[in-house]
Amino acid sequence: MTTTQLLLSFDLRIVPAPAGATESLDQDGNLALHAWFNTPAFELNVTSRYRVELLRDNPFDFTLPTGSQRLPLWYTPTLAESLSAYRNDLNVSDPVKQYAKSLAADAQWDVMSFLTALNRHIFYNFQHVTRPEGPARPSDETLNLRQGSCRDLAVLFCDVCRVMGVAARFVSGYECASAGQHDSSMHAWAEVYLPAAGWRGYDPSRGLAVADGHVAVAAAFDADLAAPISGLFQGACESQMETRLYMQVDSV
């Protein structure tokens, strides 16, 4: 259970059955299952079924401390050290840094105004495209193209936040708006860590703050670390992945 969602039931089936498996918490606190195999196989099938109750209906049910309302965002020394990886902007390009500073200046260096402005600016000024395959693009490429998939826009959002000292991470999961659609796919958005509020979600490809319309699967500093399934195989062959998704939203 987290403050945003409660796992009611979960079932995971792997075919062929693994030789062994172990559960663990990864570096970001995500529950992970590590499975290994000792016999050759031509196909690996992973089926997961689960039910969750979404708990947060108001994404703004908090008040920032007085010292944490201005940019660059200030954290206490201990908290800043704990969040240092999520605030790392060493690999962010100069164009993205300039973009971040321009938006911060327009928001008069106010933290909440900046986050809202960034979310809306990406939503209204970047074309949202569907890109079923491939890793998330670097933020400077997305900024230059002025378009991207949900994962590309989430990476850009995170990097812009990090430039202004705001801890940010990439989230993969699902959005309830795609329930019942035959072409549904996974979704991606960003979360920022705010003092006295914790991790709070922003979805730049939808232009909204995340509440009870998103189901998180994994969150991490880097998009690759938030993939729902990853692994390695041996042998002189190629791999291909196929996915199918069905989601149902129960009325309350």
N, C-alpha and C positions, 0 to 999 in steps of 0.2 A: 504493500500500500504506500502511496505517496500522498501529498497534500492535494493533488489534482486528479488522481484516478485510483480506483480500488479494483484489483483483480479478483473477479468472482469465481472464475473457473479457467483451467488451462489444460490443454492436451497436445502433446507433441509426439508425432510418429515419424520414424526414420526407416526407410527401406532401401537397401538391405539393413538389417539390424547391425549396429556398430559392435565391434569387439569389446568396446568399453566406452564409458562416458562419465564425465564429472561436471558438476555445477560449481560456478565460482562467481564472484563479483569482479568485474574488470576494473581498470584504472579510473573509470568515471562513475563507478557504482552501478553499472548495468548488470543485471543477472545474465550470465552467459553459460551455455552448455557446450563443452568441448567433447567431441566424439572422435574416435579413431577406428580404423578398419584394418584387418589383416588378410583379407582375401580380395582378389580382383573383382571389379564390377563394371558393367557398362552404363549403369544409370544409378543416380542417387535421387531419391524422392523424399522430400521433407514436407510434412503437412502439419500445420498448427491451427488449432481452434481455441478461441478464448472469448470470454465475456468480461467486459469492464464497466464499471460505473464511473461516470465523469462527475467530479465533485466541485469544480470551480466555475461558478456562473458569473463572477465579476472579476475581470482581470486587473482591476484598479482598486482592490480593497486594501490599500496600504497608504502610508504616508512616509515619505523619505525624511530621514533626519536632517536637521538644518544644515549640517556641514557637508551633506552629500547631494545637494540640489544643483550644484554648478559643475560645469565641465572645465578641465578634465575631472572625471569622477574620483572622489576621495574615498578610500577605504581605510579602516584602522590598519596599522602596520602588520599585525598578525593576519588579518583577513586578506590584505593585499598580497602577502607572501603566499598564502594558501591558494589564491586565485591567479598567481603570476602566469601560469601557462595559458590561461584563458584571456589574458591581457597582452600577450606577446604579439607585437606588430613589427618585428624585425624583418619579416619577409613580405611586408605589405609595400606595394610600389608607390612611388611618389604621386602619380595621378590619383590613386585612391586616397592617399593622405590629404591631398589638396581638396578632393571632393568632400572628405569628412570635415575638414576645417571650414569649408564654405557653408555646409549645412549647419554646423555648430554656430557659426557667426549669425546666420539667418535666424536661428532659434535663440539668439542672445545668450548662448552658452548655458541654457537651462536644460537639465538632464531629460526631464520628461517631454519637454517640447521638442528636443532633438530626436528622441526615439520615435515620437509620433511623426515628425517631419521626414525622417529617414524612411520609415515604413511606407508612408504615402508617396514620397518622391520616387522610390523604386517601383511601386505599384503603378503609378500614373505615367512614368517616363521610360519604363523599360518594357519591351514586348515579352510576354510570357509565352514560351514555346515548349512543345513536348519533345523530349529527347530521351527515348527509352533506354539507350545504352550509353556507356562511357562514364568516366568519373566526373565529379564536379569540376567546373572550369576555375582557373585562378581568378581572383576578383578583378584584376586589371583587365583581363580579357573580356569579362562580362561588362565592365564599365565602358570599354571601348566599343563593344558591339551594341550596347544598349538593348540587349535581349538575353534571355537565358531561361533554362528550366527552373523549377522550384528549388532544386539543390544549388544551382548556380547563383540564384538571387539570395539564397540563405547564406552562402559563403561570403558574398559581397557585403551583406548586412553585418555579419560577424566582424569582418576585417575593418569596416568603417567604425564600428563601435570600439574595437581595440585601439584604434588610432587615438580615440578620445578617452582612453583609460577605462572604458567600460568592459568588464569581463563578459565574454560572449562564447556560446557554444552552438554547435550544429545539432539539430534534432531530426531524426527520421521517424516516420509513423504514418498515420492515416488521418484523413479529414472526413468527418461525418457527412459532408455535403455530397460525397461521391457514393454514398450507400445505395445499393440497388442497381448501380450502373454496370453494364457488361464490360466496359473498357476501363474500369477502375484500376488505379495503380497506387504505389506508395507516394507519400508526400514528404516534403522537407520544409523546415522553418528554422528559426533561430530562437535562442533564449539568452537573456542577459541577467547578470546577477546584480540585484539592487539591495543595498543595505536595508535591513529590517523588512525586506519583502522576499528575499531569496530569488530563485530562478523564475523569470517571467518571460512568456513566449510572445514573439512577434512574427507574423507571417507576411513577408513583403510581397509574395506572389498573390496574396489576397487583400493586402492593405489593411489588415486588422490585427488587434491584440488577441492573443490566444486565450480562450476560456474553455467552454465545454463542447467545442466543436472539433477538437483534435485529440487523437489517441497517440501518445508517444510510445515508441518501441525502444529507442536507444538515443543517447545524447553523448557527444564527445567534442573535444577541441577541433578535431579534423573529421571531415565527412567520411573518410575511409574507415575510421574507427567506429562509426555509427551504422555500418552496414548490417542489415538483419541477418544475413548469411555470408560467411566467407570461409575460404579453405584452400588447401593445396592438394594436388594430386601428382602422381608419378606415372610416367609412361609416354611413349611416342604417339600422342594423340591430341586432338583438339577438344575443347569443351564448349558447350552451348547451354544456356539457361533459359527455361521457360517458366513463367509464373502465371498463376490465376488467383484472383482475389474476389471474395464475396463478403460484403459487409451489410449488416442489418442494424438499424437504429430502432430500439424499442421506445415507445411513447411512455411517458410517466404521468 
